Amino acid sequence: MSGKIHARNLMFNWGGHAASMVVMFFLSPYIVGNLDAVAYGIWSLLTVLTGYMGLFDLGVRASVGRHIALYLGKGDQKGVDESIRAGLGFFSFTGALILAAGVLLGWLFPQVFKDVPVEYHGTVRMLLPLMVVNVWLAAVAAVYSSVLAAHDRFDVARSVDLVVLIVRTAATVYALQRGWGLWGLAGAVVVGNVLGMWANWLAAHRYHAGLRSWPFLYRKNRLKEIISYGVASFLSAFSARVIGQTDLIIAGALISVADVREYSVGAMVVFYSSTFVKLIGRTFFPAFQRAIGAGKMGEARHLFERQVRLALCFGLLVYIGFATYSHSFIRLWMLQDGFGEAAVAVSASVMTVLALAQLPMLYALPSLDMLAAMGYIRFNAIISMTEAVVNLGLSLFFVIVLHWGLVGIAAGSLAGRLLVSCLWVPIYLDRKQGFAFKRLFFRIVAPAMAAAMIFYVFCKVQLWIFFPGTWLSFVLQIFLAFLFWSLIATLIILPADYRQRLSLCLRQFHAKAFV
């Protein structure tokens, strides 16, 4: 894949998610203002539990995407076709299981979260089955979106996502204005997912000649192929759910449902932003898979180093910024009647710790992507499961024994990352493919860490000079921080060809502006 195509894909992936973040930024305070603390906590927990239902796909969603790209790299059109139809056939069976699980969880919800008011019990028991229907819709849409990704048409896939986002946002605002509360929020999600499935189907048919969805394929060898890879992917996905979303369940079960709101606000921006780093990997992964399928390991290693550099360029800017400006940002963003200074302080502390917990993944995630492309998905699953267990255990210890409250839950995520992924993933990749981690560390990671420390000092000095009490002063500080980081990241971290392309663009802009 050419650098131009990769840059286009990455920009569209980032642009699509940036649009989601913009909507989240403006919509979240609106939702908080229209729901009381308990209702917002219930909505957050419903979202988490619905996300867990996605685990019923046993990782087949990711496996189908991987095999489509793999067979395209091999030029095996029959393999591509059968992977698509086998994935759709698998999901035709899991819909009923997902719905049954939603009904069961709806009835168990009041027993697990005992401080939920009685008037919400009936609503929750009916809403959860409705919400889990979205899981099946999203799984089917993901098969068609994987076809677009395998053809490097991330621009089309993200355009579809943008249309869905606009419709879902408009439906959410309308529902809250009408006073429909939790029912309105759930309905907006369903409408968006129905549209997303239909639009992805249309787009996939346009860019993949001869695409067939029917008849579904239930051939034993093909199902075994996607499920065998998918099970390991499922374990990784399940572990990621534990790491990323069980925090809210712990908060609701051990502290209170109302306190879920404070944790959710502190975690929201961090988790949304972590997707930007993951999107770098998703953009590279089809190229990884095609290169490995064609036996071009040199090209795969080149892509890996580029992914690491880009992840560090973006991730260090975002997460150090979050850790530094968390209090001023949340105060400006969320302070209102019902969400006072105490809530701001707690959410800011959660945001700081979770931002720091993302830093080890800037190198670990590219390594995991590379291992997955080479077929070492079982190791990825073991690492993810180990980190999830350590994370969960430490979070419970920090809350129950040390009484650290919501910050203790976040601290479990940070400690788990440092003790597991940060240590063992690079070592395993080095041992399996001879990536010379020490050389890579001193050539890329260590200079990036030095740049990060300089950037952190710059941000703290800005805060020491003046604390941003308005959006104008906050945006000014962020803009100055961005300019400073852009300079040092370009000089120290950015890949050489990206620097050359950036320099060329700047020269062309200067020539046009001053002619």
C-alpha positions in Angstrom: 0.0 0.0 0.0 1.4 3.4 -1.0 2.0 6.1 1.6 -0.6 8.3 -0.1 -3.3 5.7 0.3 -2.3 5.0 3.8 -2.4 8.7 4.7 -5.9 8.9 3.1 -7.1 6.0 5.1 -5.7 7.2 8.3 -7.1 10.7 7.9 -10.6 9.3 7.2 -10.4 6.9 10.1 -9.3 9.8 12.4 -11.8 12.2 10.9 -14.6 9.8 11.4 -13.7 9.2 15.0 -13.1 12.9 15.5 -16.6 13.5 14.4 -17.8 11.1 17.1 -15.7 12.9 19.7 -17.1 16.2 18.7 -20.6 14.9 19.1 -19.7 13.3 22.4 -18.2 16.6 23.6 -21.4 18.6 23.0 -24.0 15.9 23.6 -22.7 14.4 26.9 -23.3 17.6 29.0 -26.8 17.8 27.4 -27.6 14.2 28.3 -26.2 14.7 31.9 -28.4 17.8 32.2 -31.5 16.0 31.0 -31.0 12.9 33.2 -30.5 12.7 37.0 -27.5 11.0 38.4 -29.3 7.6 38.9 -30.8 7.6 35.3 -27.4 8.5 33.8 -25.7 5.8 35.8 -28.3 3.3 34.6 -27.8 4.3 31.0 -24.0 3.9 31.4 -24.5 0.4 32.9 -27.0 -0.6 30.1 -24.4 0.5 27.5 -21.7 -1.6 29.2 -23.8 -4.7 29.5 -24.9 -4.3 25.9 -21.3 -4.1 24.9 -20.6 -7.4 26.7 -23.3 -9.1 24.5 -20.9 -8.5 21.6 -18.8 -11.2 23.1 -21.3 -13.8 21.7 -19.7 -13.4 18.3 -16.7 -15.4 19.7 -14.3 -13.1 17.9 -15.8 -14.1 14.5 -16.2 -10.4 13.6 -12.5 -9.8 13.8 -11.7 -13.2 12.3 -13.8 -12.5 9.2 -12.1 -9.2 8.6 -8.7 -10.8 9.0 -9.4 -13.6 6.5 -11.0 -11.3 3.9 -7.7 -9.3 3.9 -5.6 -12.5 4.0 -7.3 -14.1 1.0 -7.3 -10.8 -1.0 -3.5 -10.8 -0.4 -3.3 -14.3 -1.8 -5.6 -13.5 -4.7 -8.1 -16.2 -3.6 -11.5 -14.8 -4.4 -13.3 -18.0 -3.4 -11.7 -17.7 0.1 -13.0 -14.1 0.3 -16.5 -15.1 -0.7 -16.7 -18.0 1.6 -15.3 -16.0 4.6 -18.1 -13.4 4.1 -20.9 -16.0 3.8 -19.6 -18.1 6.7 -19.4 -15.0 8.9 -23.0 -14.1 8.1 -24.1 -17.7 8.6 -22.5 -17.7 12.1 -24.2 -14.5 13.1 -27.6 -15.9 11.9 -27.4 -18.3 14.8 -26.1 -16.0 17.5 -28.9 -13.5 17.3 -31.3 -15.7 19.4 -28.6 -16.3 22.0 -27.9 -12.6 22.3 -31.6 -11.8 22.8 -32.0 -14.5 25.5 -29.0 -13.1 27.3 -30.5 -9.6 27.2 -33.7 -10.8 28.7 -31.9 -12.6 31.5 -29.7 -9.6 32.3 -32.7 -7.3 32.3 -34.3 -9.4 35.1 -31.0 -9.7 37.1 -30.1 -6.0 36.8 -32.1 -4.9 40.0 -30.6 -7.7 42.0 -27.0 -6.9 41.1 -27.4 -3.1 41.4 -29.5 -3.0 44.5 -29.8 0.8 44.9 -31.6 1.2 41.6 -35.0 2.7 42.4 -38.1 0.4 42.0 -39.6 2.7 39.4 -36.7 1.9 37.0 -37.0 -1.9 37.4 -39.6 -2.5 34.7 -37.9 0.0 32.3 -34.5 -1.8 32.6 -36.1 -5.2 32.1 -37.6 -4.1 28.8 -34.8 -1.9 27.6 -31.9 -4.4 27.8 -33.5 -6.9 25.3 -34.1 -3.9 22.9 -30.5 -2.7 23.4 -28.9 -6.1 22.6 -30.6 -6.2 19.2 -28.1 -3.5 18.3 -25.3 -6.0 18.9 -26.5 -8.3 16.1 -27.1 -5.4 13.8 -23.6 -4.1 14.4 -22.1 -7.5 13.9 -23.7 -7.9 10.5 -22.7 -4.4 9.5 -19.1 -5.1 10.6 -18.8 -8.0 8.0 -19.6 -5.6 5.2 -17.4 -2.9 6.7 -14.6 -5.4 6.8 -14.9 -5.8 3.0 -14.4 -2.1 2.6 -11.4 -2.1 4.9 -9.8 -5.1 3.1 -10.0 -3.0 -0.2 -8.5 0.0 1.6 -11.7 2.0 1.3 -11.7 3.4 4.8 -12.9 6.6 3.3 -16.2 5.0 2.2 -16.6 3.1 5.5 -16.1 6.3 7.6 -18.5 8.2 5.4 -21.1 5.6 6.2 -20.3 6.0 9.9 -20.6 9.8 9.6 -24.1 9.5 8.2 -25.1 7.1 10.9 -23.7 9.4 13.6 -25.6 12.4 12.3 -28.9 10.4 12.3 -28.3 8.9 15.7 -27.3 12.3 17.2 -30.4 14.1 15.8 -32.6 11.2 17.1 -31.0 11.5 20.5 -31.6 15.3 20.8 -35.2 14.9 19.6 -35.9 12.1 22.0 -34.6 14.1 25.0 -36.4 17.2 24.0 -39.6 15.2 23.9 -38.8 13.9 27.4 -38.6 10.3 26.4 -35.5 9.7 28.7 -33.9 6.2 28.6 -36.4 4.9 26.0 -35.6 7.7 23.6 -31.8 7.1 24.0 -32.3 3.4 23.3 -34.5 4.1 20.3 -31.9 6.5 18.8 -29.3 3.8 19.0 -31.5 1.2 17.2 -32.4 3.6 14.4 -28.6 4.3 13.8 -27.6 0.7 13.7 -30.4 -0.3 11.3 -29.2 2.5 9.0 -25.6 1.4 9.4 -26.2 -2.2 8.4 -28.1 -1.2 5.3 -25.6 1.4 4.2 -22.5 -0.9 4.7 -24.3 -3.6 2.7 -24.8 -1.2 -0.2 -21.2 0.1 -0.1 -19.6 -3.4 0.1 -21.5 -4.5 -3.0 -20.2 -1.5 -4.9 -16.5 -2.0 -4.1 -16.3 -5.8 -4.1 -17.4 -7.3 -7.4 -19.5 -10.4 -7.1 -20.1 -10.1 -3.4 -22.7 -12.6 -2.2 -24.5 -12.6 1.2 -26.7 -15.5 0.4 -26.8 -18.5 0.8 -25.2 -18.5 4.2 -22.2 -20.9 4.3 -22.1 -23.6 7.0 -19.2 -25.6 5.6 -17.3 -27.2 8.5 -13.7 -26.3 7.4 -14.6 -22.7 6.7 -16.4 -22.2 10.0 -13.6 -24.0 11.8 -11.1 -21.6 10.2 -12.8 -18.4 11.3 -13.9 -19.7 14.7 -10.4 -21.1 15.6 -8.9 -17.7 15.0 -11.9 -16.0 16.4 -11.9 -17.8 19.7 -8.5 -16.4 20.6 -9.7 -13.0 19.3 -12.8 -13.4 21.5 -10.7 -14.0 24.6 -8.7 -10.8 23.8 -11.9 -8.9 23.2 -13.4 -10.2 26.4 -10.3 -9.2 28.3 -10.5 -5.7 26.8 -14.1 -5.4 28.0 -12.9 -6.3 31.5 -10.1 -3.8 31.3 -12.2 -1.0 29.8 -15.8 -1.4 31.0 -16.0 -3.6 34.1 -14.8 -0.5 36.0 -18.3 0.9 35.7 -19.8 -2.3 37.0 -17.5 -2.3 40.0 -18.4 1.3 40.7 -22.1 0.6 40.5 -22.0 -2.6 42.5 -19.4 -1.6 45.2 -19.9 2.2 45.5 -23.2 3.4 44.1 -25.1 3.6 40.8 -25.0 7.4 41.1 -21.2 7.4 41.3 -21.0 5.6 38.0 -21.7 9.0 36.5 -18.5 10.6 37.9 -16.4 7.6 36.7 -18.0 7.6 33.3 -17.4 11.3 32.8 -13.7 10.9 33.8 -13.2 7.9 31.6 -15.3 9.0 28.6 -12.8 11.2 26.8 -9.9 8.9 27.5 -11.6 5.9 26.0 -12.9 7.8 23.0 -9.4 9.1 22.4 -7.8 5.6 22.7 -9.7 4.7 19.6 -7.6 7.1 17.6 -4.5 5.1 18.5 -6.4 1.8 17.8 -7.4 3.2 14.4 -3.8 3.6 13.4 -3.5 -0.2 13.9 -6.7 -0.9 12.1 -5.5 1.2 9.2 -2.2 -0.7 9.0 -3.6 -4.2 9.7 -4.9 -5.1 6.2 -1.5 -4.1 4.8 0.2 -6.1 7.5 -1.9 -9.1 6.7 -1.5 -8.8 2.9 2.3 -8.4 3.3 2.6 -11.5 5.6 0.2 -13.5 3.3 2.6 -12.7 0.4 5.7 -13.6 2.5 7.1 -10.0 2.6 8.3 -9.8 6.2 10.6 -6.8 5.4 7.7 -4.8 4.3 5.7 -5.9 7.4 8.5 -4.8 9.7 8.7 -1.4 8.0 4.9 -1.0 8.5 5.3 -1.9 12.2 8.0 0.7 12.9 5.8 3.3 11.1 2.8 2.4 13.2 4.9 2.7 16.4 6.1 6.2 15.4 2.6 7.4 14.6 1.1 5.9 17.8 3.7 7.7 19.8 3.3 11.0 17.9 -0.4 11.1 18.6 -0.7 9.2 21.9 1.9 11.1 23.8 0.3 14.4 22.9 -3.2 13.3 23.9 -2.6 11.3 27.1 0.0 13.7 28.6 -2.4 16.5 27.8 -5.3 14.7 29.4 -3.3 13.9 32.5 -2.1 17.6 32.8 -5.3 19.5 31.9 -7.9 17.0 33.3 -9.3 19.3 36.1 -9.5 22.5 34.0 -11.1 20.6 31.1 -13.8 18.7 33.1 -14.6 21.9 35.1 -15.3 23.8 32.0 -17.1 20.9 30.3 -19.4 19.5 33.0 -19.7 22.0 35.9 -23.5 22.7 36.2 -26.3 22.2 38.6 -26.2 18.7 39.8 -22.5 18.2 38.9 -20.6 20.4 41.3 -16.9 21.0 42.2 -16.6 17.7 44.2 -17.8 15.7 41.2 -15.4 17.6 38.9 -12.5 16.8 41.2 -13.3 13.1 41.3 -13.8 12.8 37.6 -10.6 14.7 36.9 -8.6 12.3 39.1 -10.1 9.3 37.3 -9.2 10.9 33.9 -5.6 11.5 35.0 -5.0 8.0 36.1 -6.7 6.4 33.1 -4.7 8.7 30.7 -1.5 7.5 32.3 -2.7 3.9 31.9 -2.9 4.3 28.1 0.8 5.3 27.7 2.2 1.7 27.8 -0.2 0.7 25.0 1.5 3.1 22.5 4.1 0.4 21.9 2.2 -2.6 23.0 -0.7 -2.2 20.6 1.4 -2.2 17.4 3.2 -5.2 18.8 -0.1 -7.0 19.4 -1.3 -6.1 15.9 1.9 -7.5 14.4 1.6 -10.7 16.3 -2.1 -11.1 15.3 -1.2 -10.7 11.7 1.5 -13.4 12.0 -1.0 -15.7 13.6 0.1 -15.5 17.2 -3.4 -14.7 18.3 -3.3 -17.1 21.2 -0.4 -15.3 22.9 -2.4 -12.0 22.5 -5.4 -13.7 24.2 -3.2 -15.0 27.1 -1.7 -11.5 27.6 -5.1 -9.8 27.5 -6.6 -12.3 29.9 -3.7 -12.0 32.3 -3.9 -8.2 32.2 -7.7 -8.4 32.8 -7.3 -10.6 35.8 -4.6 -8.4 37.3 -6.6 -5.3 36.5 -9.8 -6.7 38.1 -7.9 -8.0 41.2 -6.0 -4.8 41.9 -9.1 -2.6 41.3 -11.0 -4.7 43.9 -8.1 -4.5 46.3 -7.7 -0.7 45.9 -11.5 -0.2 46.5 -12.3 -2.8 49.2 -9.0 -2.9 51.2 -7.4 0.5 50.6 -10.7 2.4 50.2 -9.4 4.5 47.3 -12.9 4.8 45.8 -13.3 5.6 42.1 -9.6 6.5 41.7 -8.7 3.0 43.0 -10.7 1.4 40.2 -8.8 3.5 37.6 -5.5 2.7 39.4 -6.1 -1.0 38.7 -6.0 -0.3 35.0 -2.7 1.5 35.3 -1.1 -1.2 37.4 -2.3 -4.0 35.2 -0.8 -2.3 32.0 2.6 -1.8 33.7 2.8 -5.3 35.1 1.7 -7.2 32.0 1.5 -5.7 28.5 4.3 -3.2 29.0 6.7 -6.0 29.9 5.9 -9.2 28.1 4.5 -8.2 24.6 7.7 -6.6 23.3 9.8 -9.5 24.7 7.6 -12.1 22.9 7.7 -10.2 19.6 11.4 -9.9 19.8 11.8 -13.6 20.5 9.5 -14.7 17.7 10.6 -12.5 14.9 13.9 -11.0 16.0 12.7 -7.4 16.0 15.8 -6.3 18.1 13.7 -4.6 20.7 16.7 -3.0 22.4 17.7 -1.3 19.2 14.1 -0.3 18.4 13.7 1.1 22.0 16.8 3.3 21.8 16.1 4.4 18.3 12.4 5.2 18.6 10.9 4.7 22.1 13.6 6.3 24.2 13.7 9.6 22.2 9.9 9.7 22.3 10.0 9.4 26.1 12.4 12.3 26.3 10.2 14.3 24.0 7.2 13.5 26.3 9.0 14.7 29.4 9.8 18.0 27.7 6.2 18.3 26.7 5.0 17.6 30.2 7.2 20.3 31.7 5.9 22.7 29.1 2.3 22.0 29.9 2.9 22.3 33.7 4.7 25.6 33.2 1.7 26.9 31.3 -0.7 25.9 34.1 1.6 27.5 36.7 1.6 30.8 34.7 -2.2 30.9 34.5 -5.0 28.4 35.2 -7.5 28.4 32.3 -10.8 29.6 33.8 -12.6 30.1 30.5 -12.9 28.1 27.2 -11.0 30.9 25.4 -7.9 30.6 27.7 -8.1 26.8 27.8 -8.2 26.6 24.0 -5.2 29.0 23.8 -3.2 26.9 26.2 -4.1 23.7 24.2 -3.2 25.4 20.9 0.2 26.5 22.3 0.8 23.0 23.7 -0.1 21.5 20.3 2.3 23.8 18.4 5.1 22.9 20.8 4.5 19.2 20.6 4.2 19.4 16.8 7.7 20.8 16.6 9.4 18.3 18.9 7.4 15.3 17.6 8.2 16.2 14.0 11.9 16.5 14.7 12.2 13.4 17.0 9.4 10.9 16.3 7.7 11.3 13.0 8.8 9.0 10.1 11.2 10.6 7.7 9.0 10.4 4.6 6.1 12.0 6.6 8.5 14.8 7.5 9.4 15.2 3.9 5.8 15.2 2.8 4.9 17.7 5.6 7.8 20.0 4.6 6.7 19.9 0.9 3.1 20.8 1.9 4.3 23.7 4.0 6.5 25.0 1.2 3.6 24.7 -1.3 1.3 26.6 1.1 3.9 29.3 1.6 4.4 29.7 -2.1 0.7 30.0 -2.8 0.1 32.3 0.2 2.8 34.8 -0.6 2.8 34.8 -4.4 
